[in-house]
């Protein structure tokens, strides 16, 4: 089954490897040496929240629903 057709996945993983800065970026910005960028795109599958979690973060979930 292709990854994006699985009903249990919330995100479509775009790359398995993290992006790291180039040598040019590191020479310009020394703090970027340890940077690693990981990213994914959320799909339309819904997440079933456990009751305890939903009660604990009720205000957050209410905000998220109003932004849809």
TILUMMI-820547 format. One record per residue: residue in three letters; x, z, y of N, C-alpha, C, O in turn. Coordinates in Angstrom, 1 decimal. Layout:
! residues N
fiba->Ala | n_xx->X | n_zz->Z | n_yy->Y | ca_xx->X | ca_zz->Z | ca_yy->Y | c_xx->X | c_zz->Z | c_yy->Y | o_xx->X | o_zz->Z | o_yy->Y
...
***
This chain:
! residues 68
fiba->Unk | n_xx->0.9 | n_zz->0.0 | n_yy->-1.2 | ca_xx->0.0 | ca_zz->0.0 | ca_yy->0.0 | c_xx->0.9 | c_zz->0.0 | c_yy->1.2 | o_xx->1.8 | o_zz->0.8 | o_yy->1.4
fiba->Unk | n_xx->0.7 | n_zz->-0.9 | n_yy->2.2 | ca_xx->1.5 | ca_zz->-0.9 | ca_yy->3.4 | c_xx->1.3 | c_zz->0.4 | c_yy->4.2 | o_xx->0.3 | o_zz->1.0 | o_yy->4.2
fiba->Unk | n_xx->2.4 | n_zz->0.7 | n_yy->4.9 | ca_xx->2.4 | ca_zz->2.0 | ca_yy->5.6 | c_xx->1.3 | c_zz->2.2 | c_yy->6.6 | o_xx->0.7 | o_zz->3.2 | o_yy->6.6
fiba->Unk | n_xx->0.9 | n_zz->1.2 | n_yy->7.4 | ca_xx->-0.1 | ca_zz->1.3 | ca_yy->8.4 | c_xx->-1.5 | c_zz->1.3 | c_yy->7.9 | o_xx->-2.4 | o_zz->1.6 | o_yy->8.6
fiba->Unk | n_xx->-1.7 | n_zz->1.0 | n_yy->6.6 | ca_xx->-3.1 | ca_zz->1.0 | ca_yy->6.0 | c_xx->-3.4 | c_zz->2.3 | c_yy->5.4 | o_xx->-4.5 | o_zz->2.5 | o_yy->5.0
fiba->Unk | n_xx->-2.4 | n_zz->3.2 | n_yy->5.3 | ca_xx->-2.7 | ca_zz->4.5 | ca_yy->4.7 | c_xx->-3.5 | c_zz->5.4 | c_yy->5.6 | o_xx->-3.1 | o_zz->5.6 | o_yy->6.8
fiba->Unk | n_xx->-4.6 | n_zz->5.9 | n_yy->5.2 | ca_xx->-5.5 | ca_zz->6.7 | ca_yy->6.0 | c_xx->-5.0 | c_zz->8.0 | c_yy->6.4 | o_xx->-5.5 | o_zz->8.7 | o_yy->7.3
fiba->Unk | n_xx->-3.9 | n_zz->8.5 | n_yy->5.7 | ca_xx->-3.4 | ca_zz->9.8 | ca_yy->6.0 | c_xx->-2.3 | c_zz->9.9 | c_yy->7.0 | o_xx->-1.9 | o_zz->11.0 | o_yy->7.4
fiba->Unk | n_xx->-1.8 | n_zz->8.7 | n_yy->7.4 | ca_xx->-0.7 | ca_zz->8.7 | ca_yy->8.4 | c_xx->-1.2 | c_zz->8.6 | c_yy->9.8 | o_xx->-2.1 | o_zz->7.9 | o_yy->10.1
fiba->Unk | n_xx->-0.7 | n_zz->9.5 | n_yy->10.6 | ca_xx->-1.1 | ca_zz->9.5 | ca_yy->12.0 | c_xx->-0.3 | c_zz->8.6 | c_yy->12.9 | o_xx->-0.7 | o_zz->8.1 | o_yy->14.0
fiba->Unk | n_xx->0.9 | n_zz->8.3 | n_yy->12.4 | ca_xx->1.8 | ca_zz->7.5 | ca_yy->13.3 | c_xx->2.4 | c_zz->6.3 | c_yy->12.5 | o_xx->2.6 | o_zz->6.4 | o_yy->11.3
fiba->Unk | n_xx->2.6 | n_zz->5.2 | n_yy->13.2 | ca_xx->3.3 | ca_zz->4.1 | ca_yy->12.6 | c_xx->4.8 | c_zz->4.2 | c_yy->13.0 | o_xx->5.1 | o_zz->4.1 | o_yy->14.2
fiba->Unk | n_xx->5.6 | n_zz->4.4 | n_yy->12.0 | ca_xx->7.0 | ca_zz->4.6 | ca_yy->12.3 | c_xx->7.6 | c_zz->3.2 | c_yy->12.6 | o_xx->7.5 | o_zz->2.3 | o_yy->11.8
fiba->Unk | n_xx->8.3 | n_zz->3.1 | n_yy->13.7 | ca_xx->8.9 | ca_zz->1.8 | ca_yy->14.1 | c_xx->10.3 | c_zz->1.6 | c_yy->13.6 | o_xx->10.7 | o_zz->0.5 | o_yy->13.3
fiba->Unk | n_xx->11.0 | n_zz->2.7 | n_yy->13.5 | ca_xx->12.4 | ca_zz->2.6 | ca_yy->13.0 | c_xx->12.7 | c_zz->3.9 | c_yy->12.3 | o_xx->12.4 | o_zz->5.0 | o_yy->12.7
fiba->Unk | n_xx->13.4 | n_zz->3.7 | n_yy->11.1 | ca_xx->13.7 | ca_zz->4.9 | ca_yy->10.4 | c_xx->15.0 | c_zz->5.6 | c_yy->11.0 | o_xx->15.2 | o_zz->6.8 | o_yy->10.8
fiba->Unk | n_xx->15.8 | n_zz->4.8 | n_yy->11.6 | ca_xx->17.0 | ca_zz->5.3 | ca_yy->12.2 | c_xx->16.8 | c_zz->5.7 | c_yy->13.7 | o_xx->16.1 | o_zz->5.0 | o_yy->14.4
fiba->Unk | n_xx->17.5 | n_zz->6.7 | n_yy->14.1 | ca_xx->17.4 | ca_zz->7.1 | ca_yy->15.5 | c_xx->18.3 | c_zz->6.2 | c_yy->16.4 | o_xx->19.3 | o_zz->5.7 | o_yy->15.9
fiba->Unk | n_xx->17.9 | n_zz->5.9 | n_yy->17.6 | ca_xx->18.7 | ca_zz->5.1 | ca_yy->18.5 | c_xx->19.7 | c_zz->6.0 | c_yy->19.1 | o_xx->19.4 | o_zz->7.1 | o_yy->19.6
fiba->Unk | n_xx->21.0 | n_zz->5.6 | n_yy->19.2 | ca_xx->22.0 | ca_zz->6.4 | ca_yy->19.8 | c_xx->22.6 | c_zz->5.6 | c_yy->20.9 | o_xx->22.5 | o_zz->4.3 | o_yy->20.9
fiba->Unk | n_xx->23.2 | n_zz->6.3 | n_yy->21.9 | ca_xx->23.8 | ca_zz->5.5 | ca_yy->23.1 | c_xx->25.0 | c_zz->4.7 | c_yy->22.7 | o_xx->25.7 | o_zz->4.9 | o_yy->21.8
fiba->Unk | n_xx->25.1 | n_zz->3.6 | n_yy->23.4 | ca_xx->26.2 | ca_zz->2.7 | ca_yy->23.2 | c_xx->27.5 | c_zz->3.3 | c_yy->23.8 | o_xx->27.4 | o_zz->4.3 | o_yy->24.5
fiba->Unk | n_xx->28.6 | n_zz->2.7 | n_yy->23.5 | ca_xx->29.9 | ca_zz->3.2 | ca_yy->24.0 | c_xx->29.9 | c_zz->3.1 | c_yy->25.5 | o_xx->30.5 | o_zz->3.9 | o_yy->26.2
fiba->Unk | n_xx->29.3 | n_zz->2.0 | n_yy->26.0 | ca_xx->29.3 | ca_zz->1.8 | ca_yy->27.5 | c_xx->28.5 | c_zz->2.9 | c_yy->28.2 | o_xx->28.9 | o_zz->3.5 | o_yy->29.2
fiba->Unk | n_xx->27.3 | n_zz->3.3 | n_yy->27.6 | ca_xx->26.5 | ca_zz->4.4 | ca_yy->28.1 | c_xx->27.2 | c_zz->5.7 | c_yy->28.1 | o_xx->27.1 | o_zz->6.5 | o_yy->29.0
fiba->Unk | n_xx->27.9 | n_zz->5.9 | n_yy->27.0 | ca_xx->28.7 | ca_zz->7.2 | ca_yy->26.8 | c_xx->29.8 | c_zz->7.3 | c_yy->27.9 | o_xx->30.0 | o_zz->8.3 | o_yy->28.5
fiba->Unk | n_xx->30.4 | n_zz->6.1 | n_yy->28.2 | ca_xx->31.5 | ca_zz->6.2 | ca_yy->29.2 | c_xx->30.9 | c_zz->6.4 | c_yy->30.6 | o_xx->31.6 | o_zz->7.0 | o_yy->31.4
fiba->Unk | n_xx->29.7 | n_zz->6.0 | n_yy->30.8 | ca_xx->29.1 | ca_zz->6.2 | ca_yy->32.1 | c_xx->28.4 | c_zz->7.6 | c_yy->32.2 | o_xx->28.3 | o_zz->8.2 | o_yy->33.3
fiba->Unk | n_xx->27.9 | n_zz->8.1 | n_yy->31.1 | ca_xx->27.2 | ca_zz->9.3 | ca_yy->31.1 | c_xx->27.7 | c_zz->10.2 | c_yy->29.9 | o_xx->27.2 | o_zz->10.0 | o_yy->28.8
fiba->Unk | n_xx->28.6 | n_zz->11.1 | n_yy->30.1 | ca_xx->29.2 | ca_zz->11.9 | ca_yy->29.0 | c_xx->28.1 | c_zz->12.7 | c_yy->28.3 | o_xx->28.3 | o_zz->13.0 | o_yy->27.1
fiba->Unk | n_xx->27.1 | n_zz->13.1 | n_yy->29.0 | ca_xx->26.0 | ca_zz->14.0 | ca_yy->28.3 | c_xx->25.2 | c_zz->13.2 | c_yy->27.3 | o_xx->24.5 | o_zz->13.8 | o_yy->26.5
fiba->Unk | n_xx->25.3 | n_zz->11.9 | n_yy->27.3 | ca_xx->24.5 | ca_zz->11.1 | ca_yy->26.4 | c_xx->25.1 | c_zz->11.1 | c_yy->25.0 | o_xx->24.5 | o_zz->10.5 | o_yy->24.1
fiba->Unk | n_xx->26.3 | n_zz->11.6 | n_yy->24.8 | ca_xx->27.0 | ca_zz->11.5 | ca_yy->23.5 | c_xx->26.2 | c_zz->12.1 | c_yy->22.3 | o_xx->26.2 | o_zz->11.5 | o_yy->21.3
fiba->Unk | n_xx->25.4 | n_zz->13.1 | n_yy->22.6 | ca_xx->24.7 | ca_zz->13.7 | ca_yy->21.4 | c_xx->23.2 | c_zz->13.3 | c_yy->21.4 | o_xx->22.4 | o_zz->13.8 | o_yy->20.6
fiba->Unk | n_xx->22.8 | n_zz->12.4 | n_yy->22.3 | ca_xx->21.4 | ca_zz->11.9 | ca_yy->22.4 | c_xx->21.0 | c_zz->11.1 | c_yy->21.2 | o_xx->21.8 | o_zz->10.2 | o_yy->20.8
fiba->Unk | n_xx->19.8 | n_zz->11.3 | n_yy->20.7 | ca_xx->19.2 | ca_zz->10.5 | ca_yy->19.6 | c_xx->17.8 | c_zz->10.3 | c_yy->19.9 | o_xx->17.0 | o_zz->11.3 | o_yy->20.1
fiba->Unk | n_xx->17.3 | n_zz->9.1 | n_yy->20.0 | ca_xx->15.9 | ca_zz->8.8 | ca_yy->20.3 | c_xx->15.2 | c_zz->8.4 | c_yy->19.1 | o_xx->15.6 | o_zz->7.4 | o_yy->18.4
fiba->Unk | n_xx->14.1 | n_zz->9.1 | n_yy->18.8 | ca_xx->13.2 | ca_zz->8.7 | ca_yy->17.7 | c_xx->11.9 | c_zz->8.5 | c_yy->18.3 | o_xx->11.4 | o_zz->9.2 | o_yy->19.2
fiba->Unk | n_xx->11.2 | n_zz->7.5 | n_yy->17.7 | ca_xx->9.9 | ca_zz->7.1 | ca_yy->18.3 | c_xx->8.9 | c_zz->6.6 | c_yy->17.3 | o_xx->9.3 | o_zz->6.1 | o_yy->16.2
fiba->Unk | n_xx->7.6 | n_zz->6.7 | n_yy->17.6 | ca_xx->6.6 | ca_zz->6.2 | ca_yy->16.7 | c_xx->5.4 | c_zz->5.9 | c_yy->17.6 | o_xx->5.3 | o_zz->6.4 | o_yy->18.7
fiba->Unk | n_xx->4.4 | n_zz->5.2 | n_yy->17.0 | ca_xx->3.2 | ca_zz->4.9 | ca_yy->17.7 | c_xx->2.0 | c_zz->5.5 | c_yy->17.0 | o_xx->1.9 | o_zz->5.3 | o_yy->15.7
fiba->Unk | n_xx->1.2 | n_zz->6.2 | n_yy->17.7 | ca_xx->0.1 | ca_zz->6.8 | ca_yy->17.0 | c_xx->-1.0 | c_zz->5.8 | c_yy->16.7 | o_xx->-1.3 | o_zz->4.9 | o_yy->17.5
fiba->Unk | n_xx->-1.5 | n_zz->5.9 | n_yy->15.5 | ca_xx->-2.6 | ca_zz->4.9 | ca_yy->15.1 | c_xx->-4.0 | c_zz->5.5 | c_yy->15.3 | o_xx->-4.1 | o_zz->6.6 | o_yy->15.9
fiba->Unk | n_xx->-5.0 | n_zz->4.9 | n_yy->14.9 | ca_xx->-6.4 | ca_zz->5.3 | ca_yy->15.1 | c_xx->-6.9 | c_zz->6.3 | c_yy->14.1 | o_xx->-8.0 | o_zz->6.8 | o_yy->14.2
fiba->Unk | n_xx->-6.1 | n_zz->6.6 | n_yy->13.1 | ca_xx->-6.5 | ca_zz->7.6 | ca_yy->12.1 | c_xx->-6.7 | c_zz->9.0 | c_yy->12.7 | o_xx->-5.9 | o_zz->9.4 | o_yy->13.5
fiba->Unk | n_xx->-7.8 | n_zz->9.7 | n_yy->12.3 | ca_xx->-8.0 | ca_zz->11.0 | ca_yy->12.9 | c_xx->-7.3 | c_zz->12.1 | c_yy->12.0 | o_xx->-7.1 | o_zz->11.9 | o_yy->10.8
fiba->Unk | n_xx->-7.0 | n_zz->13.1 | n_yy->12.7 | ca_xx->-6.3 | ca_zz->14.3 | ca_yy->12.0 | c_xx->-7.4 | c_zz->15.3 | c_yy->11.8 | o_xx->-8.1 | o_zz->15.7 | o_yy->12.7
fiba->Unk | n_xx->-7.4 | n_zz->15.9 | n_yy->10.6 | ca_xx->-8.3 | ca_zz->17.0 | ca_yy->10.3 | c_xx->-7.6 | c_zz->18.3 | c_yy->10.6 | o_xx->-6.7 | o_zz->18.7 | o_yy->9.9
fiba->Unk | n_xx->-8.1 | n_zz->19.0 | n_yy->11.7 | ca_xx->-7.4 | ca_zz->20.2 | ca_yy->12.1 | c_xx->-8.0 | c_zz->21.4 | c_yy->11.3 | o_xx->-9.2 | o_zz->21.5 | o_yy->11.1
fiba->Unk | n_xx->-7.1 | n_zz->22.3 | n_yy->10.8 | ca_xx->-7.5 | ca_zz->23.5 | ca_yy->10.1 | c_xx->-8.3 | c_zz->24.3 | c_yy->11.1 | o_xx->-8.0 | o_zz->24.3 | o_yy->12.3
fiba->Unk | n_xx->-9.3 | n_zz->25.1 | n_yy->10.7 | ca_xx->-10.2 | ca_zz->25.9 | ca_yy->11.5 | c_xx->-9.4 | c_zz->26.8 | c_yy->12.4 | o_xx->-9.6 | o_zz->27.0 | o_yy->13.6
fiba->Unk | n_xx->-8.4 | n_zz->27.5 | n_yy->11.8 | ca_xx->-7.6 | ca_zz->28.5 | ca_yy->12.6 | c_xx->-6.8 | c_zz->27.8 | c_yy->13.7 | o_xx->-6.8 | o_zz->28.3 | o_yy->14.9
fiba->Unk | n_xx->-6.3 | n_zz->26.6 | n_yy->13.5 | ca_xx->-5.5 | ca_zz->25.9 | ca_yy->14.5 | c_xx->-6.5 | c_zz->25.4 | c_yy->15.6 | o_xx->-6.1 | o_zz->25.5 | o_yy->16.8
fiba->Unk | n_xx->-7.7 | n_zz->25.0 | n_yy->15.2 | ca_xx->-8.6 | ca_zz->24.5 | ca_yy->16.2 | c_xx->-9.1 | c_zz->25.6 | c_yy->17.1 | o_xx->-9.2 | o_zz->25.4 | o_yy->18.3
fiba->Unk | n_xx->-9.3 | n_zz->26.8 | n_yy->16.6 | ca_xx->-9.7 | ca_zz->28.0 | ca_yy->17.4 | c_xx->-8.5 | c_zz->28.4 | c_yy->18.3 | o_xx->-8.8 | o_zz->28.7 | o_yy->19.5
fiba->Unk | n_xx->-7.3 | n_zz->28.3 | n_yy->17.8 | ca_xx->-6.2 | ca_zz->28.8 | ca_yy->18.6 | c_xx->-5.9 | c_zz->27.8 | c_yy->19.8 | o_xx->-5.5 | o_zz->28.3 | o_yy->20.9
fiba->Unk | n_xx->-6.1 | n_zz->26.6 | n_yy->19.6 | ca_xx->-5.8 | ca_zz->25.6 | ca_yy->20.7 | c_xx->-7.1 | c_zz->24.9 | c_yy->21.2 | o_xx->-7.0 | o_zz->23.7 | o_yy->21.5
fiba->Unk | n_xx->-8.2 | n_zz->25.6 | n_yy->21.2 | ca_xx->-9.4 | ca_zz->25.0 | ca_yy->21.6 | c_xx->-9.4 | c_zz->24.3 | c_yy->23.0 | o_xx->-9.9 | o_zz->23.2 | o_yy->23.1
fiba->Unk | n_xx->-8.7 | n_zz->25.0 | n_yy->24.0 | ca_xx->-8.6 | ca_zz->24.4 | ca_yy->25.3 | c_xx->-7.9 | c_zz->23.1 | c_yy->25.3 | o_xx->-8.3 | o_zz->22.1 | o_yy->26.0
fiba->Unk | n_xx->-6.8 | n_zz->23.0 | n_yy->24.5 | ca_xx->-6.0 | ca_zz->21.8 | ca_yy->24.4 | c_xx->-6.9 | c_zz->20.6 | c_yy->23.8 | o_xx->-6.9 | o_zz->19.5 | o_yy->24.3
fiba->Unk | n_xx->-7.6 | n_zz->20.9 | n_yy->22.7 | ca_xx->-8.4 | ca_zz->19.9 | ca_yy->22.1 | c_xx->-9.5 | c_zz->19.4 | c_yy->23.0 | o_xx->-9.9 | o_zz->18.3 | o_yy->23.0
fiba->Unk | n_xx->-10.1 | n_zz->20.4 | n_yy->23.8 | ca_xx->-11.2 | ca_zz->20.0 | ca_yy->24.7 | c_xx->-10.6 | c_zz->19.0 | c_yy->25.8 | o_xx->-11.2 | o_zz->18.0 | o_yy->26.1
fiba->Unk | n_xx->-9.4 | n_zz->19.3 | n_yy->26.2 | ca_xx->-8.7 | ca_zz->18.4 | ca_yy->27.2 | c_xx->-8.5 | c_zz->17.0 | c_yy->26.6 | o_xx->-8.7 | o_zz->16.0 | o_yy->27.2
fiba->Unk | n_xx->-8.0 | n_zz->17.0 | n_yy->25.4 | ca_xx->-7.7 | ca_zz->15.7 | ca_yy->24.7 | c_xx->-9.0 | c_zz->14.9 | c_yy->24.5 | o_xx->-8.9 | o_zz->13.7 | o_yy->24.7
fiba->Unk | n_xx->-10.1 | n_zz->15.5 | n_yy->24.2 | ca_xx->-11.3 | ca_zz->14.8 | ca_yy->24.0 | c_xx->-11.9 | c_zz->14.2 | c_yy->25.3 | o_xx->-12.5 | o_zz->13.1 | o_yy->25.3
fiba->Unk | n_xx->-11.6 | n_zz->14.9 | n_yy->26.4 | ca_xx->-12.1 | ca_zz->14.4 | ca_yy->27.7 | c_xx->-11.3 | c_zz->13.2 | c_yy->28.2 | o_xx->-11.8 | o_zz->12.4 | o_yy->29.0
fiba->Unk | n_xx->-10.0 | n_zz->13.1 | n_yy->27.7 | ca_xx->-9.2 | ca_zz->12.0 | ca_yy->28.1 | c_xx->-9.4 | c_zz->10.7 | c_yy->27.3 | o_xx->-8.8 | o_zz->9.7 | o_yy->27.6
fiba->Unk | n_xx->-10.2 | n_zz->10.8 | n_yy->26.3 | ca_xx->-10.5 | ca_zz->9.6 | ca_yy->25.5 | c_xx->-11.4 | c_zz->8.7 | c_yy->26.2 | o_xx->-11.7 | o_zz->7.6 | o_yy->25.8
***
